[in-house]
Amino acid sequence: QVQLVESGGGLVQARGSLRLSCAASGTTFSINTMGWFRQAPGKQRELVALIISGSSTNYADSVKGRFSISRDNAKNTVYLQMNSLKPEDTGVYYCYARDAEYPYWGQGTQVTVSS
C-alpha cells in the first residue's frame, strides 16, 4: 500500500510560479513511476508530467518549457516546478504513483492562476 500527500498549491498571478510537492509513504520501495495529473472544472483529468525511476521524463505539450518534474528518491518525494503560469493551468493537481501492480492517487491540491 502506498499513500500520497500533495502540498504547495494555492493562488498565483499569471506569469508567476508555484512548486508542488508529493510525499509518498508505505511500501515506497515498490514505486517505479511518479507523476502529476490535473483536472479543470468540467474537463477530463489529463496527464501533466511523468518521471520514471531512471529519471526519464515526459510532459504534456501544453506545459513543455514551463514545467519541470523531479524526484528525490531518498525522501520519496516528487516535485513539479511550474513557471510562467497561465489561467488555463488552473485546476486540481493530483499526484500519481505506480508499482508493478497498482496505480495510486493523492487527494489533490488546488492551483488557481488569476489573469
DRENBA-240463 format. One record per residue: residue number from 1; residue in three letters; x, y, z of N, C-alpha, C, CB in turn. Coordinates in steps of 0.02 Angstrom, whole numbers, plus 50000, padded with zeros to 5 digits. Glycine has a CB too. Example, Ala and Ser with C-alpha at 12.3 -4.5 7.8 and 13.67 -1.06 7.14 Angstrom:
2
num=1	residu=ALA	n.east=50660	n.north=49716	n.up=50390	ca.east=50615	ca.north=49775	ca.up=50390	c.east=50660	c.north=49835	c.up=50390	cb.east=50565	cb.north=49776	cb.up=50452
num=2	residu=SER	n.east=50642	n.north=49888	n.up=50354	ca.east=50684	ca.north=49947	ca.up=50357	c.east=50645	c.north=50002	c.up=50394	cb.east=50704	cb.north=49970	cb.up=50286
This chain:
115
num=1	residu=GLN	n.east=50042	n.north=49941	n.up=50000	ca.east=50000	ca.north=50000	ca.up=50000	c.east=50044	c.north=50062	c.up=50000	cb.east=49953	cb.north=50000	cb.up=50061
num=2	residu=VAL	n.east=50025	n.north=50111	n.up=49959	ca.east=50061	ca.north=50174	ca.up=49953	c.east=50012	c.north=50231	c.up=49966	cb.east=50093	cb.north=50182	cb.up=49883
num=3	residu=GLN	n.east=50033	n.north=50280	n.up=50005	ca.east=49994	ca.north=50340	ca.up=50017	c.east=50032	c.north=50400	c.up=49989	cb.east=49980	cb.north=50349	cb.up=50093
num=4	residu=LEU	n.east=49995	n.north=50446	n.up=49957	ca.east=50024	ca.north=50505	ca.up=49926	c.east=49991	c.north=50567	c.up=49955	cb.east=50016	cb.north=50502	cb.up=49849
num=5	residu=VAL	n.east=50032	n.north=50616	n.up=49974	ca.east=50007	ca.north=50679	ca.up=50002	c.east=50038	c.north=50737	c.up=49964	cb.east=50022	cb.north=50684	cb.up=50077
num=6	residu=GLU	n.east=49995	n.north=50778	n.up=49931	ca.east=50018	ca.north=50836	ca.up=49894	c.east=50019	c.north=50898	c.up=49938	cb.east=49974	cb.north=50848	cb.up=49833
num=7	residu=SER	n.east=50062	n.north=50946	n.up=49920	ca.east=50063	ca.north=51010	ca.up=49952	c.east=50091	c.north=51062	c.up=49903	cb.east=50105	cb.north=51008	cb.up=50017
num=8	residu=GLY	n.east=50080	n.north=51126	n.up=49919	ca.east=50109	ca.north=51179	ca.up=49879	c.east=50061	c.north=51216	c.up=49833	cb.east=50163	cb.north=51152	cb.up=49839
num=9	residu=GLY	n.east=49999	n.north=51193	n.up=49829	ca.east=49950	ca.north=51228	ca.up=49787	c.east=49930	c.north=51294	c.up=49817	cb.east=49890	cb.north=51184	cb.up=49777
num=10	residu=GLY	n.east=49896	n.north=51335	n.up=49777	ca.east=49874	ca.north=51399	ca.up=49801	c.east=49853	c.north=51445	c.up=49744	cb.east=49927	cb.north=51432	cb.up=49841
num=11	residu=LEU	n.east=49846	n.north=51509	n.up=49760	ca.east=49827	ca.north=51561	ca.up=49713	c.east=49889	c.north=51599	c.up=49691	cb.east=49775	cb.north=51608	cb.up=49744
num=12	residu=VAL	n.east=49896	n.north=51607	n.up=49625	ca.east=49954	ca.north=51642	ca.up=49597	c.east=49932	c.north=51682	c.up=49536	cb.east=50010	cb.north=51591	cb.up=49579
num=13	residu=GLN	n.east=49967	n.north=51737	n.up=49523	ca.east=49953	ca.north=51777	ca.up=49464	c.east=49982	c.north=51746	c.up=49402	cb.east=49981	cb.north=51848	cb.up=49474
num=14	residu=ALA	n.east=49952	n.north=51761	n.up=49345	ca.east=49980	ca.north=51739	ca.up=49281	c.east=50052	c.north=51762	c.up=49275	cb.east=49938	cb.north=51766	cb.up=49223
num=15	residu=ARG	n.east=50093	n.north=51720	n.up=49244	ca.east=50166	ca.north=51729	ca.up=49237	c.east=50205	c.north=51715	c.up=49300	cb.east=50180	cb.north=51800	cb.up=49214
num=16	residu=GLY	n.east=50171	n.north=51697	n.up=49354	ca.east=50203	ca.north=51680	ca.up=49416	c.east=50223	c.north=51607	c.up=49418	cb.east=50158	cb.north=51695	cb.up=49474
num=17	residu=SER	n.east=50247	n.north=51585	n.up=49477	ca.east=50272	ca.north=51517	ca.up=49485	c.east=50245	c.north=51484	c.up=49549	cb.east=50349	cb.north=51517	cb.up=49487
num=18	residu=LEU	n.east=50241	n.north=51418	n.up=49548	ca.east=50225	ca.north=51378	ca.up=49606	c.east=50266	c.north=51314	c.up=49603	cb.east=50149	cb.north=51363	cb.up=49609
num=19	residu=ARG	n.east=50279	n.north=51285	n.up=49661	ca.east=50313	ca.north=51221	ca.up=49665	c.east=50269	c.north=51173	c.up=49706	cb.east=50383	cb.north=51229	cb.up=49697
num=20	residu=LEU	n.east=50248	n.north=51119	n.up=49674	ca.east=50209	ca.north=51068	ca.up=49707	c.east=50254	c.north=51012	c.up=49731	cb.east=50155	cb.north=51041	cb.up=49660
num=21	residu=SER	n.east=50236	n.north=50983	n.up=49789	ca.east=50272	ca.north=50926	ca.up=49816	c.east=50223	c.north=50869	c.up=49829	cb.east=50308	cb.north=50945	cb.up=49881
num=22	residu=CYS	n.east=50248	n.north=50808	n.up=49822	ca.east=50209	ca.north=50749	ca.up=49837	c.east=50253	c.north=50700	c.up=49875	cb.east=50180	cb.north=50716	cb.up=49772
num=23	residu=ALA	n.east=50234	n.north=50686	n.up=49937	ca.east=50272	ca.north=50639	ca.up=49979	c.east=50237	c.north=50571	c.up=49980	cb.east=50279	cb.north=50667	cb.up=50051
num=24	residu=ALA	n.east=50274	n.north=50519	n.up=49965	ca.east=50248	ca.north=50451	ca.up=49965	c.east=50269	c.north=50415	c.up=50029	cb.east=50273	cb.north=50412	cb.up=49904
num=25	residu=SER	n.east=50223	n.north=50374	n.up=50055	ca.east=50238	ca.north=50334	ca.up=50113	c.east=50208	c.north=50264	c.up=50104	cb.east=50210	cb.north=50367	cb.up=50177
num=26	residu=GLY	n.east=50226	n.north=50219	n.up=50147	ca.east=50205	ca.north=50150	ca.up=50141	c.east=50258	c.north=50108	c.up=50108	cb.east=50139	cb.north=50146	cb.up=50103
num=27	residu=THR	n.east=50237	n.north=50065	n.up=50062	ca.east=50284	ca.north=50021	ca.up=50026	c.east=50316	c.north=50058	c.up=49967	cb.east=50249	cb.north=49957	cb.up=50002
num=28	residu=THR	n.east=50353	n.north=50111	n.up=49983	ca.east=50380	ca.north=50154	ca.up=49931	c.east=50435	c.north=50122	c.up=49889	cb.east=50407	cb.north=50217	cb.up=49962
num=29	residu=PHE	n.east=50465	n.north=50069	n.up=49915	ca.east=50518	ca.north=50035	ca.up=49878	c.east=50492	c.north=50004	c.up=49814	cb.east=50550	cb.north=49982	cb.up=49921
num=30	residu=SER	n.east=50427	n.north=49994	n.up=49809	ca.east=50397	ca.north=49962	ca.up=49751	c.east=50380	c.north=50011	c.up=49695	cb.east=50335	cb.north=49925	cb.up=49772
num=31	residu=ILE	n.east=50383	n.north=50076	n.up=49708	ca.east=50364	ca.north=50126	ca.up=49658	c.east=50415	c.north=50131	c.up=49603	cb.east=50354	cb.north=50195	cb.up=49692
num=32	residu=ASN	n.east=50392	n.north=50129	n.up=49540	ca.east=50438	ca.north=50138	ca.up=49484	c.east=50423	c.north=50202	c.up=49444	cb.east=50434	cb.north=50079	cb.up=49438
num=33	residu=THR	n.east=50363	n.north=50228	n.up=49447	ca.east=50343	ca.north=50287	ca.up=49410	c.east=50304	c.north=50335	c.up=49455	cb.east=50302	cb.north=50268	cb.up=49347
num=34	residu=MET	n.east=50317	n.north=50399	n.up=49449	ca.east=50278	ca.north=50450	ca.up=49484	c.east=50263	c.north=50506	c.up=49435	cb.east=50316	cb.north=50477	cb.up=49546
num=35	residu=GLY	n.east=50211	n.north=50545	n.up=49450	ca.east=50194	ca.north=50599	ca.up=49406	c.east=50138	c.north=50642	c.up=49432	cb.east=50175	cb.north=50573	cb.up=49339
num=36	residu=TRP	n.east=50114	n.north=50686	n.up=49388	ca.east=50061	ca.north=50733	ca.up=49404	c.east=50009	c.north=50734	c.up=49349	cb.east=50089	cb.north=50803	cb.up=49415
num=37	residu=PHE	n.east=49946	n.north=50733	n.up=49369	ca.east=49888	ca.north=50744	ca.up=49326	c.east=49852	c.north=50806	c.up=49352	cb.east=49842	cb.north=50682	cb.up=49325
num=38	residu=ARG	n.east=49809	n.north=50834	n.up=49309	ca.east=49768	ca.north=50891	ca.up=49331	c.east=49699	c.north=50886	c.up=49300	cb.east=49802	cb.north=50958	cb.up=49313
num=39	residu=GLN	n.east=49651	n.north=50918	n.up=49333	ca.east=49582	ca.north=50919	ca.up=49309	c.east=49552	c.north=50988	c.up=49320	cb.east=49540	cb.north=50865	cb.up=49345
num=40	residu=ALA	n.east=49533	n.north=51020	n.up=49265	ca.east=49499	ca.north=51084	ca.up=49268	c.east=49424	c.north=51072	c.up=49274	cb.east=49515	cb.north=51127	cb.up=49205
num=41	residu=PRO	n.east=49386	n.north=51120	n.up=49301	ca.east=49313	ca.north=51111	ca.up=49307	c.east=49281	c.north=51095	c.up=49240	cb.east=49282	cb.north=51174	cb.up=49336
num=42	residu=GLY	n.east=49240	n.north=51042	n.up=49238	ca.east=49205	ca.north=51023	ca.up=49178	c.east=49247	c.north=50987	c.up=49126	cb.east=49176	cb.north=51082	cb.up=49147
num=43	residu=LYS	n.east=49310	n.north=50972	n.up=49142	ca.east=49354	ca.north=50938	ca.up=49095	c.east=49379	c.north=50872	c.up=49123	cb.east=49413	cb.north=50983	cb.up=49077
num=44	residu=GLN	n.east=49404	n.north=50829	n.up=49079	ca.east=49432	ca.north=50765	ca.up=49099	c.east=49501	c.north=50775	c.up=49130	cb.east=49436	cb.north=50717	cb.up=49040
num=45	residu=ARG	n.east=49520	n.north=50729	n.up=49173	ca.east=49586	ca.north=50729	ca.up=49202	c.east=49638	c.north=50716	c.up=49147	cb.east=49593	cb.north=50677	cb.up=49258
num=46	residu=GLU	n.east=49692	n.north=50754	n.up=49147	ca.east=49743	ca.north=50748	ca.up=49096	c.east=49812	c.north=50741	c.up=49126	cb.east=49741	cb.north=50807	cb.up=49049
num=47	residu=LEU	n.east=49856	n.north=50707	n.up=49090	ca.east=49925	ca.north=50699	ca.up=49111	c.east=49962	c.north=50765	c.up=49105	cb.east=49960	cb.north=50644	cb.up=49069
num=48	residu=VAL	n.east=50000	n.north=50782	n.up=49156	ca.east=50043	ca.north=50841	ca.up=49154	c.east=50116	c.north=50821	c.up=49144	cb.east=50036	cb.north=50882	cb.up=49219
num=49	residu=ALA	n.east=50142	n.north=50776	n.up=49187	ca.east=50211	ca.north=50755	ca.up=49182	c.east=50221	c.north=50689	c.up=49217	cb.east=50258	cb.north=50808	cb.up=49213
num=50	residu=LEU	n.east=50269	n.north=50650	n.up=49193	ca.east=50288	ca.north=50586	ca.up=49223	c.east=50364	c.north=50584	c.up=49231	cb.east=50263	cb.north=50526	cb.up=49181
num=51	residu=ILE	n.east=50386	n.north=50548	n.up=49283	ca.east=50457	ca.north=50534	ca.up=49291	c.east=50464	c.north=50461	c.up=49312	cb.east=50490	cb.north=50582	cb.up=49343
num=52	residu=ILE	n.east=50507	n.north=50425	n.up=49276	ca.east=50518	ca.north=50354	ca.up=49288	c.east=50582	c.north=50348	c.up=49330	cb.east=50524	cb.north=50314	cb.up=49221
num=53	residu=SER	n.east=50590	n.north=50290	n.up=49362	ca.east=50645	ca.north=50280	ca.up=49410	c.east=50714	c.north=50297	c.up=49382	cb.east=50645	cb.north=50209	cb.up=49433
num=54	residu=GLY	n.east=50724	n.north=50286	n.up=49317	ca.east=50787	ca.north=50303	ca.up=49286	c.east=50794	c.north=50376	c.up=49269	cb.east=50795	cb.north=50263	cb.up=49225
num=55	residu=SER	n.east=50746	n.north=50418	n.up=49292	ca.east=50745	ca.north=50491	ca.up=49282	c.east=50722	c.north=50512	c.up=49213	cb.east=50814	cb.north=50519	cb.up=49295
num=56	residu=SER	n.east=50696	n.north=50467	n.up=49173	ca.east=50665	ca.north=50485	ca.up=49110	c.east=50600	c.north=50524	c.up=49124	cb.east=50651	cb.north=50422	cb.up=49067
num=57	residu=THR	n.east=50588	n.north=50577	n.up=49085	ca.east=50530	ca.north=50619	ca.up=49097	c.east=50487	c.north=50625	c.up=49034	cb.east=50551	cb.north=50689	cb.up=49119
num=58	residu=ASN	n.east=50423	n.north=50641	n.up=49045	ca.east=50375	ca.north=50651	ca.up=48991	c.east=50328	c.north=50707	c.up=49011	cb.east=50336	cb.north=50586	cb.up=48975
num=59	residu=TYR	n.east=50316	n.north=50755	n.up=48965	ca.east=50274	ca.north=50813	ca.up=48979	c.east=50218	c.north=50820	c.up=48928	cb.east=50316	cb.north=50876	cb.up=48981
num=60	residu=ALA	n.east=50162	n.north=50846	n.up=48951	ca.east=50110	ca.north=50866	ca.up=48905	c.east=50135	c.north=50924	c.up=48862	cb.east=50045	cb.north=50886	cb.up=48943
num=61	residu=ASP	n.east=50113	n.north=50926	n.up=48799	ca.east=50135	ca.north=50980	ca.up=48755	c.east=50120	c.north=51049	c.up=48783	cb.east=50103	cb.north=50972	cb.up=48686
num=62	residu=SER	n.east=50065	n.north=51056	n.up=48818	ca.east=50043	ca.north=51120	ca.up=48843	c.east=50088	c.north=51149	c.up=48899	cb.east=49973	cb.north=51115	cb.up=48869
num=63	residu=VAL	n.east=50130	n.north=51107	n.up=48929	ca.east=50172	ca.north=51130	ca.up=48984	c.east=50246	c.north=51126	c.up=48969	cb.east=50157	cb.north=51091	cb.up=49046
num=64	residu=LYS	n.east=50265	n.north=51099	n.up=48911	ca.east=50336	ca.north=51093	ca.up=48893	c.east=50369	c.north=51161	c.up=48893	cb.east=50343	cb.north=51058	cb.up=48825
num=65	residu=GLY	n.east=50428	n.north=51165	n.up=48924	ca.east=50465	ca.north=51227	ca.up=48927	c.east=50446	c.north=51270	c.up=48986	cb.east=50455	cb.north=51265	cb.up=48865
num=66	residu=ARG	n.east=50391	n.north=51254	n.up=49020	ca.east=50368	ca.north=51294	ca.up=49077	c.east=50369	c.north=51254	c.up=49143	cb.east=50298	cb.north=51319	cb.up=49064
num=67	residu=PHE	n.east=50353	n.north=51190	n.up=49140	ca.east=50352	ca.north=51148	ca.up=49199	c.east=50411	c.north=51100	c.up=49200	cb.east=50286	cb.north=51108	cb.up=49202
num=68	residu=SER	n.east=50433	n.north=51081	n.up=49259	ca.east=50487	ca.north=51033	ca.up=49267	c.east=50472	c.north=50985	c.up=49324	cb.east=50554	cb.north=51070	cb.up=49279
num=69	residu=ILE	n.east=50476	n.north=50920	n.up=49310	ca.east=50464	ca.north=50870	ca.up=49361	c.east=50531	c.north=50841	c.up=49384	cb.east=50418	cb.north=50813	cb.up=49335
num=70	residu=SER	n.east=50537	n.north=50828	n.up=49449	ca.east=50597	ca.north=50799	ca.up=49477	c.east=50579	c.north=50755	c.up=49536	cb.east=50648	cb.north=50853	cb.up=49498
num=71	residu=ARG	n.east=50626	n.north=50714	n.up=49558	ca.east=50612	ca.north=50670	ca.up=49615	c.east=50673	c.north=50665	c.up=49660	cb.east=50590	cb.north=50601	cb.up=49591
num=72	residu=ASP	n.east=50661	n.north=50656	n.up=49724	ca.east=50712	ca.north=50644	ca.up=49774	c.east=50697	c.north=50575	c.up=49802	cb.east=50713	cb.north=50700	cb.up=49830
num=73	residu=ASN	n.east=50733	n.north=50525	n.up=49778	ca.east=50720	ca.north=50456	ca.up=49799	c.east=50732	c.north=50445	c.up=49873	cb.east=50763	cb.north=50408	cb.up=49758
num=74	residu=ALA	n.east=50781	n.north=50479	n.up=49902	ca.east=50795	ca.north=50471	ca.up=49973	c.east=50737	c.north=50495	c.up=50016	cb.east=50859	cb.north=50509	cb.up=49991
num=75	residu=LYS	n.east=50701	n.north=50545	n.up=49992	ca.east=50644	ca.north=50573	ca.up=50029	c.east=50577	c.north=50546	c.up=50004	cb.east=50644	cb.north=50647	cb.up=50023
num=76	residu=ASN	n.east=50578	n.north=50502	n.up=49954	ca.east=50517	ca.north=50475	ca.up=49924	c.east=50469	c.north=50531	c.up=49904	cb.east=50483	cb.north=50427	cb.up=49973
num=77	residu=THR	n.east=50496	n.north=50582	n.up=49872	ca.east=50458	ca.north=50642	ca.up=49856	c.east=50468	c.north=50661	c.up=49782	cb.east=50478	cb.north=50700	cb.up=49902
num=78	residu=VAL	n.east=50413	n.north=50681	n.up=49750	ca.east=50416	ca.north=50706	ca.up=49682	c.east=50393	c.north=50779	c.up=49683	cb.east=50372	cb.north=50663	cb.up=49634
num=79	residu=TYR	n.east=50423	n.north=50820	n.up=49639	ca.east=50408	ca.north=50891	ca.up=49637	c.east=50385	c.north=50911	c.up=49567	cb.east=50470	cb.north=50932	cb.up=49657
num=80	residu=LEU	n.east=50346	n.north=50963	n.up=49564	ca.east=50327	ca.north=50993	ca.up=49500	c.east=50339	c.north=51068	c.up=49506	cb.east=50253	cb.north=50977	cb.up=49481
num=81	residu=GLN	n.east=50391	n.north=51093	n.up=49473	ca.east=50405	ca.north=51164	ca.up=49470	c.east=50367	c.north=51193	c.up=49411	cb.east=50482	cb.north=51178	cb.up=49463
num=82	residu=MET	n.east=50323	n.north=51242	n.up=49425	ca.east=50280	ca.north=51271	ca.up=49374	c.east=50298	c.north=51344	c.up=49367	cb.east=50205	cb.north=51262	cb.up=49392
num=83	residu=ASN	n.east=50322	n.north=51363	n.up=49308	ca.east=50341	ca.north=51432	ca.up=49293	c.east=50297	c.north=51459	c.up=49237	cb.east=50415	cb.north=51436	cb.up=49274
num=84	residu=SER	n.east=50297	n.north=51524	n.up=49230	ca.east=50259	ca.north=51558	ca.up=49177	c.east=50187	c.north=51533	c.up=49175	cb.east=50292	cb.north=51547	cb.up=49109
num=85	residu=LEU	n.east=50155	n.north=51531	n.up=49232	ca.east=50088	ca.north=51503	ca.up=49238	c.east=50037	c.north=51544	c.up=49199	cb.east=50068	cb.north=51499	cb.up=49311
num=86	residu=LYS	n.east=49988	n.north=51509	n.up=49172	ca.east=49934	ca.north=51538	ca.up=49133	c.east=49867	c.north=51522	c.up=49166	cb.east=49935	cb.north=51513	cb.up=49060
num=87	residu=PRO	n.east=49815	n.north=51562	n.up=49154	ca.east=49749	ca.north=51546	ca.up=49183	c.east=49725	c.north=51476	c.up=49164	cb.east=49699	cb.north=51597	cb.up=49160
num=88	residu=GLU	n.east=49742	n.north=51452	n.up=49105	ca.east=49721	ca.north=51385	ca.up=49085	c.east=49756	c.north=51329	c.up=49123	cb.east=49733	cb.north=51377	cb.up=49012
num=89	residu=ASP	n.east=49806	n.north=51345	n.up=49164	ca.east=49837	ca.north=51296	ca.up=49207	c.east=49796	c.north=51284	c.up=49271	cb.east=49907	cb.north=51319	cb.up=49226
num=90	residu=THR	n.east=49744	n.north=51323	n.up=49281	ca.east=49702	ca.north=51316	ca.up=49341	c.east=49669	c.north=51247	c.up=49344	cb.east=49649	cb.north=51370	cb.up=49342
num=91	residu=GLY	n.east=49669	n.north=51217	n.up=49403	ca.east=49637	ca.north=51153	ca.up=49412	c.east=49661	c.north=51119	c.up=49476	cb.east=49649	cb.north=51109	cb.up=49353
num=92	residu=VAL	n.east=49635	n.north=51060	n.up=49488	ca.east=49658	ca.north=51018	ca.up=49543	c.east=49714	c.north=50974	c.up=49517	cb.east=49600	cb.north=50976	cb.up=49573
num=93	residu=TYR	n.east=49771	n.north=50976	n.up=49550	ca.east=49829	ca.north=50937	ca.up=49530	c.east=49835	c.north=50876	c.up=49575	cb.east=49893	cb.north=50980	cb.up=49533
num=94	residu=TYR	n.east=49840	n.north=50817	n.up=49543	ca.east=49842	ca.north=50754	ca.up=49579	c.east=49909	c.north=50720	c.up=49570	cb.east=49786	cb.north=50708	cb.up=49554
num=95	residu=CYS	n.east=49939	n.north=50700	n.up=49625	ca.east=49999	ca.north=50660	ca.up=49623	c.east=49982	c.north=50589	c.up=49604	cb.east=50036	cb.north=50662	cb.up=49691
num=96	residu=TYR	n.east=50026	n.north=50556	n.up=49566	ca.east=50016	ca.north=50489	ca.up=49540	c.east=50078	c.north=50448	c.up=49552	cb.east=49997	cb.north=50490	cb.up=49466
num=97	residu=ALA	n.east=50069	n.north=50386	n.up=49571	ca.east=50124	ca.north=50339	ca.up=49577	c.east=50101	c.north=50270	c.up=49555	cb.east=50151	cb.north=50336	cb.up=49650
num=98	residu=ARG	n.east=50149	n.north=50230	n.up=49532	ca.east=50132	ca.north=50163	ca.up=49509	c.east=50187	c.north=50114	c.up=49528	cb.east=50122	cb.north=50163	cb.up=49433
num=99	residu=ASP	n.east=50166	n.north=50054	n.up=49550	ca.east=50213	ca.north=49999	ca.up=49560	c.east=50196	c.north=49944	c.up=49510	cb.east=50209	cb.north=49973	cb.up=49634
num=100	residu=ALA	n.east=50219	n.north=49884	n.up=49522	ca.east=50209	ca.north=49830	ca.up=49474	c.east=50136	c.north=49808	c.up=49469	cb.east=50252	cb.north=49771	cb.up=49493
num=101	residu=GLU	n.east=50095	n.north=49825	n.up=49519	ca.east=50026	ca.north=49801	ca.up=49521	c.east=49973	c.north=49855	c.up=49515	cb.east=50016	cb.north=49764	cb.up=49584
num=102	residu=TYR	n.east=49982	n.north=49911	n.up=49549	ca.east=49928	ca.north=49959	ca.up=49557	c.east=49949	c.north=50031	c.up=49544	cb.east=49899	cb.north=49954	cb.up=49626
num=103	residu=PRO	n.east=49902	n.north=50072	n.up=49521	ca.east=49912	ca.north=50145	ca.up=49523	c.east=49888	c.north=50173	c.up=49590	cb.east=49874	cb.north=50179	cb.up=49465
num=104	residu=TYR	n.east=49916	n.north=50228	n.up=49611	ca.east=49897	ca.north=50263	ca.up=49672	c.east=49887	c.north=50336	c.up=49658	cb.east=49950	cb.north=50252	cb.up=49727
num=105	residu=TRP	n.east=49841	n.north=50367	n.up=49694	ca.east=49824	ca.north=50437	ca.up=49684	c.east=49823	c.north=50475	c.up=49750	cb.east=49757	cb.north=50443	cb.up=49649
num=106	residu=GLY	n.east=49848	n.north=50537	n.up=49748	ca.east=49839	ca.north=50582	ca.up=49804	c.east=49770	c.north=50612	c.up=49803	cb.east=49892	cb.north=50636	cb.up=49802
num=107	residu=GLN	n.east=49755	n.north=50653	n.up=49854	ca.east=49689	ca.north=50683	ca.up=49860	c.east=49682	c.north=50747	c.up=49818	cb.east=49675	cb.north=50699	cb.up=49931
num=108	residu=GLY	n.east=49736	n.north=50774	n.up=49794	ca.east=49734	ca.north=50832	ca.up=49752	c.east=49749	c.north=50897	c.up=49789	cb.east=49668	cb.north=50837	cb.up=49719
num=109	residu=THR	n.east=49777	n.north=50945	n.up=49753	ca.east=49790	ca.north=51011	ca.up=49780	c.east=49769	c.north=51063	c.up=49728	cb.east=49864	cb.north=51020	cb.up=49800
num=110	residu=GLN	n.east=49733	n.north=51114	n.up=49750	ca.east=49705	ca.north=51164	ca.up=49704	c.east=49758	c.north=51214	c.up=49683	cb.east=49646	cb.north=51200	cb.up=49737
num=111	residu=VAL	n.east=49762	n.north=51226	n.up=49617	ca.east=49804	ca.north=51279	ca.up=49589	c.east=49759	c.north=51326	c.up=49551	cb.east=49860	cb.north=51249	cb.up=49543
num=112	residu=THR	n.east=49759	n.north=51390	n.up=49570	ca.east=49719	ca.north=51440	ca.up=49537	c.east=49764	c.north=51495	c.up=49511	cb.east=49665	cb.north=51469	cb.up=49584
num=113	residu=VAL	n.east=49761	n.north=51508	n.up=49446	ca.east=49802	ca.north=51560	ca.up=49414	c.east=49756	c.north=51616	c.up=49391	cb.east=49843	cb.north=51530	cb.up=49354
num=114	residu=SER	n.east=49765	n.north=51675	n.up=49418	ca.east=49723	ca.north=51732	ca.up=49402	c.east=49752	c.north=51770	c.up=49342	cb.east=49715	cb.north=51778	cb.up=49462
num=115	residu=SER	n.east=49709	n.north=51798	n.up=49301	ca.east=49730	ca.north=51836	ca.up=49243	c.east=49744	c.north=51908	c.up=49260	cb.east=49678	cb.north=51832	cb.up=49189
